[in-house]
Amino acid sequence: MPRDDNPAKDASEAPDNGDTADDAGNHLSTAAAPTRRARRREHATAGPPSTGITAPPRARRLGGVLAAVVLVAAGGGLVSATALTPQDPGNSRPVTAPLASVPAGSSVGVCPGPARLLEGSPVGTDPQFSPESATARSDVNALVLGSGAGVLPGSRLASLTGSTLVELAKALPGSESPSASPARPAAAPLQAGVVVQQGVDDVSVLSADAQADRQSSAGAVMRYTAEDGDLRGSAAAACQQPGNDLWLVGANTALGRTAVLKLSNASSSPATVSLELFGAGGTIQAPGSRGLLVAPGATRSVILAGLAPEQERLSVRVRSAGAPVAAHIQQSVLRGLTPGGVEFIVPATAPALRQVISGVDIQDPGGLAELGGKSGFADAVPALQLTVPGSADAVIEIKVFGRDGQQALPGGGVVTAKSGSVTEVALAGVPAGPYTVAVSSDVSFTAAARVTRGLKAEDAADFAWSAASARLGSQHVVPVPGQGDRFLIFGAPEGRATISYAPVTADGKIHAAAAADIAGGTTASINIPADVAGSQLVGYLVSAAGDPAYGAVLLQQDGKQDTSTIAFAPGAAGQEQVPVTLGY
């Protein structure tokens, strides 16, 4: 910030603690300088030479205030000037804290590592039930938008420890400052930098430098698949911007269920994390849930059953002091020797009076009712989980919107959720198809929906959690995994919305956008093609206009029970202004 030199000059001319200084600048004690002090009093009485100009009273008051502030600050504290000078009621007015511009920082997305079983788990000899998979694969697709004319920001996909996996564009020299807008023309006039199915074996980080005081538009998605082993199934997640306060809904630590919280620190500063746990019976006080240190460039795993055992419904609030962290829960199900699926549970939006969940794909209701009635399959049916962190119960209204409009729920869709606990509401009787779930309440809450695939108890199954997400805005970067059946799911719970989606292909081209007109109270599903104009499709740029709209990517696998949902990440942020207040 610019500095006013005048107060500093006044301070240099005035003693700051009662001592004096000689002409050479050496300090003299008060007792040793009575003669000098007397001469100064005489000089003050005589006053300065007359200039014919008299300072106005307000200027004299201001000078006194500044001198007083500087004197007190030099003594080790900062005291309001109103405590040091008489107040003039006629001239008093509130002072607004000045706004300081904060340059946009780099875009950072932390991608989960591959799903892995806990160390020490028993190893079977039958490959079908072995904890290790011979077919497991994990890869990342990523997009980074250029600023035009083939100019890409300095960007790369790297390991959490900093080793480069793919360099999309080098940062220009001197680009360490976030406001320096580092960018370098790509070798060819690309409109986007892309990473196509880059294999990973651990946590990875997509980073892109800021351009023109705005975060670069970038995004990545990680997908895990396995056709054998205890972690058979599919799990996918958008690579997330680290935060200091995150909410995760949908964990389960009951028999045959494994929930491992993964905390990753992509910064150069340590993070100290504390966890708040909410179960079906209320808040859970767990020793060992506070003061968890996550070192820079490291991931810490927390077995949630060690903190909250035998919890069929568990939500976790992650609060970080110091560096922000990325967090997800690796959730898996094993019913006897039959794999029941694997999923990455990612943060939902913070508690609010209204939440919307996209990409809720429901199977045949008759088959689900039969399966859910069997022992051990209560969590094999679709349901909504609601977490109310406050001290008051919440009256919740649930609305489910499909292709043909709103679908009725048992009891009219109104339930009471207990404070400090997790409430589950079955989405029973809803016809098969993709849905958008809108939930409102008189008390703040957060939410997520569970969807499942597989209707036979003897067969391997899979499940996915779709977390509450934010309203769509302009230019969301939506990377999509490179395999399987993929769908864009859009919902407009209240009124009509228009959504444009422009394909981005592996050759870096952004193609002409298509538009979808979504009627109010409906959900639309759009099939994602394998390629566009002969090049593999890697993702979309999505923008929405009109009434509130929400979106997700739905992933499935033809002939298999794999399923995953990926909520759209927020758009890039620009330069922010924050109020600056000086205090002790």
C-alpha angles and dihedrals in degrees: 000000000000113000127222107226097194098079090047090054091052090050093053090056096050126068110247101204109020095276124117134213131223124230091273091055096255115144118242124196121245092249092053097054111051093129094052091047091051091051089051091052090051091049091049090051092051092049128208123305112283116258098178090245122104119200112235116251092250092055091048089052092048092051090051092050094051092047091049093050092049093048092053094042091054089055091061103269142073118228127183113258090229088070091056105043135046114265123238106207091199093060100037117116135158115265118220116221109250119247119237122200114237113204116236112258130219120292108249127185121181114206123204119248122239119293111264135177120242117272112256095034111141113264116224125210097221108088091216091063101028116128087226120074125213092196102045115131131177125187142161130226116194142178131199118183122222124222093240136283090056095298114148126187118241101279143157146164110237142166118264089257091056104260110143116241099173126004112205097179134350119243115245118248111274093024095124090104111085091224094052090090096220113205137151129194111251120237089257128029095267123168093206139019113231139194112201120202096323108186115235133186099187143015112316134193130215112204131179126180121239121263125207093346092307131104111253115252105249139143143171138191130203123206130190123194133175131174097196141027132053091299094055113151139053133295128178137172139175111247105256137223107240117249143183098229119039134168123207121187128188109046121147127193099174123123111307093012123107124194121182120180112214118202117189127188113200095174133088093244129075122253127213111205131198124189130213114199127204123189137175090273098046138273117349121221105208125180109227095033095106134071098019108172117217111189123217112277092012141110123218121202122208121192102219093201087067090060102033113015125191095015113149090186120036133163124187130205113202116202120182128197113200116006120026117248139206115232137189137156120232102215123186137172129210117180103195103304095337118098112233098190144273132246144175108230108207131191120287124211115285119270113290140151092262132037131179126199123196134195098037102160114189128197129215106315094215094055091045092053091053094047095046091055093064123094112270095014102091089111093048093083129075117268144159121236121203125194118198109189098181133084097256129075116247128228103215128200116198125197124183119201123194137167092292098041134264120000122210120245128203112274092017092285095282119127138159116238117202119237118256092014146087119255123194124208118190116228090217126166096016113139118249117275144077119308145185115219119207117192128185134179146168090242129052116263142152129225151188135185128226120217127184141199125207130056103198119085093211094054130078113263139188138211140193138201121221111198127208109270140191128268116273118256132167129323105000111180106225114184115189130204116259101237141054134024109322130190137182108224118199127181134185108189099180114023144350119303134184117216126191121198123186118195119233116202136201092261090065096253123140107212130207113293124245122211132223121199107209116197117222114271095020141102126220128202121204122191115232113223123223093237143003122215091349097307127104114261112239103173149312143259106228128193130173133203134180123028121005114298132183134197148191141171115244117205126196137156123232111243093008136084095236117134138168137163126208121196118216114261119235119268124260118287125232132211112311132208121215130185114251118211124182117218145147 
